[in-house]
Amino acid sequence: MAEPTFLERYPGYAGTARLDELRATEYSHIDHVYLDYTGAGVYAQAQLRAHHERLQSRVFGNPHSENPASVASTELVDSARRAVLRFLNASPDEYAVIFTPNASGACRLVGEAYPFGRGRDLVMTFDNHNSVNGIREFARRAGGRRRYVPLVPPELRITGESVGKALRRGKGLFAFPAQSNFTGVQHPFEWVGEAQAQGYDVLLDVAAYLPANPLDLSRVKPDFVPISWYKVLGYPTGVGCLVARRDALTRLRRPWFAGGTIAAVSVGTEWHQLAPDETAFEDGTLNFLHIPDVEFGLSWLDRVGPEVIRERVRALTGWLLERLVLLRHANGGPMCRIYGPADLTGRGGTVAFNLLDPDGRVVDERLVAAEAAAEGLSLRTGCFCNPGAGEGAFDIGRRRLRGSSRWGVRTIDDYLTMIGLPTGGAVRVSFGIASTFGDVQRLLDFLASTYRDRRCDAAGLEPRLRC
């Protein structure tokens, strides 16, 4: 049996037994093997009960008024702001909480209002989610220079030297993820202070990091922190945050205004004055019926114990990495190619890999997705909205991509053919609050029984799902 060996290798897992109890009660609706916590967390039944009980208790109205229903909503929204700041150990005098639909919306707020141009550049790492990559279009439109800091194989990390070199060439906005949503690599928080010392504002993407790791904004002080709460709490969707330093907000210049964002406005003179606080960035009516769910979700996490979740994620990630390396075909060839660190050093609970056939050819990740789904496993496949990490993982240099904007490709298969790749992405597995050893074992059993000694061109495979 593998479990005794696992418990010997990761003795801290035994101290997380309470999560098994919660899996059987609060998370009993998980009816298959869920391994996509970087994509979305899983909600507890307690979160749903709290939501329904609150809505049944009274009526809540649009916050932009002074009537009783409106005031009730405003009080809960403000309470949620305070809860977010407590969760991040952030001072309300230093940081503001701006509610958005998601982390992407938070990134857009920064990108569209940041004063690019006039000596203000955009520096990003290759390892960024597309919600961050998209900020470059605002910089491009404003005439700001854009620079990417490259990844270094095989672990696909970024060197401090290359970051320092990129930052010495100007000032502006520096954006990077606390944890890669592709490889699980955790990048150094020290970059925040180094960039600010060079005159940069810093956007720290914590979407993949925050669900199982602590962020203390009294010690690490990025200027902008985009968050999607469904990734941390599982519920609610449609609610995110931009947690921003108040002095950094004063440097933003919004290109428009909307309902709820202004203190005063005139049609006749085309004059307006934005609200003097964070509400200047909250367009229209807030999701006032779900924002309070964030506060309950954070209190739920606190009761469960963030350190317990962290230990479980660490143990399951370490065990999976060890076992993937040991998976072999009968001829001794490896079954898996892992992207990023092959151990727990400087990484989180996200593992990306491709399966290899006995001849070393990559198995199309779309085939793996289809066959895993048929066996009741929720995996994520593709490049995970992180093309830079994908290009680093598959060694796609600029020379191979030169002129790609003029290729006229219409499908992903056309694109793969043009750049000479057998597949367009990888398989990603990630763990969270309700993950168990049994989930990992089910995955390993599936991989071994389905792909060991199986060649990509085996009869029955669809042509586009071969190597």
N, C-alpha and C positions, 0 to 999 in steps of 0.2 A: 504493500500500500504506500502511496506517495505522501499521504497526509502526515504520518509520523516524521518523515524526513523533513517535510516543510516546517513543522512545528519546532523541530530541532534547529533548523537553519534560522528561523524567525520566531524566537521565543516570545517576543512582544505581542504577537498575534493573539496569544491566549488571553491577554488582558483586554481584548476588544470583543469579548463574548456577548456583551450587551447588544452589539449590532446584529448578532444572529437572532436575538430575541425580537428586536425591532423589525427585522426582515420578515419574521413570521406573523407580526401583528400590524404595525404601522405601514409596512411595505408589502403586505400580502398580495397586493394587486399586480406585482411583478410576476407574470405568468410564463416567463421564458428567461433565457440568459441575456441579461442586459449589460453590454460592455461598451457603452458610448457616453460616458459621463462628461467627456470634454465637449461633446455635442450638446448635451442637456442633462441636468441633474434629474433625480427622481423625487417626486413630492411624497410626503407622508400623509396618511389619512387625517392626522391631526390638523394639518394645514387646511384641508378642505372643510373640516368641521368648524374650524375657527372662522373661516370666510362666511360660511352659511349662517352661523350663529350671529355674526356681526350684522349681516344684512337683514336678518329676521328681527333684530333688536329695535331698529328704528329706521327712519328714512334719511338718506344722505343726498345732498344736492350739489349742484355746480359750485365750486369753491369761490367763484368771483362775485360774492355778494355778502350781505350781512344778515340774511335771514337765518332762522334756526337750523335748517337743513344744510345750508351752505357753511355755516360756522362749524357744524359737527364734522363736515368733511375736511375743512381747513385744519381743525385741531388734530385730526388723525394724520393728515399729510405732514404737518409740522412735527408731529411725534415720530413719524417714520424718518424724517430727515435727521432728527437727533439720534435715533437708533443706528442709522448708517454711520454717523460720525463716531458713535461709541464703538461699533464693530471694528472700525478702522483706527481707533484710538487717535482721532483727529480733533483738534480744537476748533470749536465753532467760530472763534475769532480769526482763525487762519484759513479754514476751509469752508466752502459752501457745497451743498448738495443740490444738484439740478436734475430733476427727474426727466427722463427721456424714454422713448419706446424700447431702447436696447443700447448695447455698446456701440453699434454702428451709428445710431443717431447721435450718440455722444461725440464720436469721432467727427461726424459731419459738422456738429456745432463748432468744434475747434477749427476744422479746416476752412469753413466758409468765412469765419470771422477773424482768422489770424492774419496779421499784417505782413504777408509775404511780399517780396520785392524790396527795393530800397535797402539792400544790404541784409535782408532777412531770408535765410535759406531754409530748406527742408532737408534734414539728414535722417535716413531710415536704415534699419538693418535689412538684409535680405530676408531674414526670418521675421516676417510680419504677416498678420492676417490681412485680407483684402480690404477690410473696413479701415485699416490704417493706410495700406497702400493707396487707397483712393484719395487720400488727402493731397497726394502729389498733383492731382488735377487742379485743385485750387491754387497750389503754388505755381504750377505751369501758367495758369491763366493770369496770375498776378505778375509774371515775369521773374519769379523767384527761382534760384538754382536748386536742383535736386541731386542728392548724392546718396548712394546705397553703400553700406558697409558689408563686405562679403562674408560668407560662411567658409569655414575651413574643415574639409573632410579629414578623417572619416566620422568624427563625432558631430560634425556640423555645428560647431561652436563658433563664436566670434571673438577674436582676440582683442584685449584691451588696447593693444598698440594700434590696431586698425581703427578702433573707435576714436582714440585720441588724435590720430592723424586726420580723420574726417572732420573732427570738431575744431581743429586749429585753423581751418580755412574760412571761418566766418562766424556768424551767429544767426539765431533764428529758432527753429523748432526741431528737437531731436525726439524721435519716436521709436520705441522698441518694446517687445513683450517681456514681462517678468518670466513667463514660461512659454516655450514654443508649443503651439497647438498641433504641430506636426511631429516633432521629435521628443518632446518633453524636456528639452534642455532648459535649465533655469539660468537666465543671464544675470550678471552681477548688478546688485542694486547700487554699487559704488558709482556706476556710470551716471546716475542721476546727479549727484553732487559735482562730479567732474564736468558734466555738460553745463550745469548752471554756472560753475566758476568760469567757463569760457563764454558766457553770455547767452546761453541757450535756455529756452523754456523746454520742459520735458513732458512728453506724453508717455505714460507707462500703461501699457495694455495688460490688464490682470485677468482677462476673461478665462484663460486656461489655468492660471495660477491660484486664484482666490478660492475655488471650491474646496481645496484640501491644504491650503497653506495660509499662514498669517501675514497680514500686511499692517505694519505699524507706522502710521503717518506722522507720529511724533518723532520718529527716527529717520525714516526715508521720506523725503518731501518732494515728490514730483509735482509739477504744476497742474497736470490734467490726468485724471484716472477714469477711463471709461469702464463701465460695468454692465453686464447683463445678469439680472438677478435669477432668471430661470436656470442659468448654468450653476449658480451657487446653491439655490434652494429648490430647484425643480419646479417651483410655482411661486409667483405667477409668471406667465409669459406676457410680453408686451409692456414690461416695466424695466427700465434700466436707469443708470445714473451717469452723470458726469460729476465726479467729485473734483473740485477745482480750488486752487489757492485763490483767495480773494484778490490779492494784488495782481495775479496773472489774468483774472477776468477783466481787469481794467484795461488791459492791452488789446482785448478783442474788440473788433468793430463789426457789429452785425449788419449784414447787407439788406435786411428787411425787418419788418415788425409784424406782429400778429395779435390776435385777441389774447389778452392776459399779459402781454409783455410790456405794455406802455403805461407811463404815469399820466400822460396827456397827449392828445393828438388833434390836429386840425386838418380838415379837408380843404378849406378855402385857401389857406396859406401853405399847404403841404409841409407842415411842421409836425414833428413829434418828439417826445422825450421818453426814452426807455425807463422802465422801473429801476429804482436805485439798488435793487438786490438781485438775488439769483432768479427771481421770477421773470426778469428781462429775457431769460434764455429758455423759458418754458412756454412753447408755442401752443396757443389754444387752450382747450380744457384738459387738465391733467386726468389721468386714468385714476380718478379718486376712489373708485370702488375696489381697486386692486392694490394701490400703493400701500395701504395698511397691511396687506398680506406680507410685505417685505419685513415689516417689524416683527410680526409673529414668526415668520420663518427664521429670522436671526435669533429670536429667543429660543426657538426649537433647537437650532444648532448649538446654542450655548448649553442647553439642558443635556443634549446628547454628549457633547464634549468634543470640540474641534481636534484636540490632541488624540482622542481615540480614533476618529476618522482618519487623521493623518497617519497614525501607526498602521492601521489596516491597509490603507492605500500603498504605503511604503512596502509592507510585507508582500502583498499580492503582486506588486510591480516587480520587485526583486525576484520573486519565484518565477514569474512568467519569463523574464529575461533569461534566467538560468536555463529553463527548460526549452525555450526556443533555440538556444545555442546547441542544445544536446539532440535536437531532432535531426535524424539522419536517414538517408536512403540506404538501401541494402548495399550499394556500392561505396558507401562511406561519405558520399557527397552531402553537403548541408541542405536542409529543407527550407531554411529561412535566411533572409538577409535583413538584418536590423539596421534601421536608420537612426543615427544618434548614438548616445552612450549605451554600451551593452551592460552597464551595471548601474548602481544607484547613485553614483557620484555626480552631484550637481544636476540632478534631473528630477522630474515629477512623475505623476502616475499616468503618463500617456506614452504608449509604445507603438511605433510605426514599423512595419516590416513588409516584405514581399515574400511569397512562397516561390521556391525554385523546384524545377523538376530534376530527375536524376542526372540530366546533362547540363544542369546549371542555368537553364533558361527560365526566365521569369513567367510565372503563371499570371494571366490577366486578373487584376484585382476585381474586375466586374464579375468574373466567374466565381471567385471566392465569395463575393457578396451574395450572389444568387443562391449558391449552395449552402452558405451559412444560414441564410434566411429560411431555407427549406428545412433546416435542422433546428430551428428555433433559437438562433443566436443573432442578436443585434450587434453588428459590427459597423464601422464606418469605413468607406473606401473612397479613393480619389486623391486629390492633392490638398483637401481640407481647407480650401480658400487661402492657401499659403503657397503661391507659385514660386516664391523665392527659395523656400526650403525644398520644394520639389525639384527645382532646377539644380540646387546643390546636391540633393540626394542622387539624382540621375545624371550628374555631371553634364548638364546642358549649359555650355558656355555661350558667350555673346556671339561668337563666330557662327555657331549653329543657328542662332535666332536672327541673324542679320537679314534684314529685308522681310521679316515675317509679316509686317503690316501690309505688305503688297502681295502676299501669297494667295489671297482670296479664298482661304479655307472656310468651309461652312459647317463642318462637324469635327468632333474631337478625334475621330478616326483619321480624317484628312490631315489634321494637325500632327498626329503621331507619325503618320507616314512621312510627312515633310521633314520632321526632325529625326526620323530614324529610330523611334522608340517602340518597343513591343507593347508597352502599357502606359497608361497616363497617370498612374498614381500608386498608392500603397494601401495596405490594410492597417487600420488603426484600432487599437484596443485601449480603453481607459477605465479607471476604477473610481468608485465613490462610496457614499455612505452605506449603501445596501449591498455592496459587493461581497462575495464569499469565496472561500477556497473552492467550493464546488463549482462555481462559475468558471474559474480558471481551469479546473480539471476537465470540465465539459468542452471548453475550447481546445485544450491540448488533445483530448481524445478525438475530437472532430478533425483537427489538422492531421494527426497521425493516420487515422483510418481512411481519410479521403484523399490525401495527396502523397503519402509515402509510396515511392516507386511508380508513380503515375506520370506519364509523359504528357507534355502539353498537346501533342498532336494525336492523342488517343482518340479512337473512334467515338463519335457521338458528340464531341465538343463543337459548338457553333464556330464557324470560321473566324468571326471577329473576337472571339473569346479565347483564342489560342495564344501562343507566344508570339 
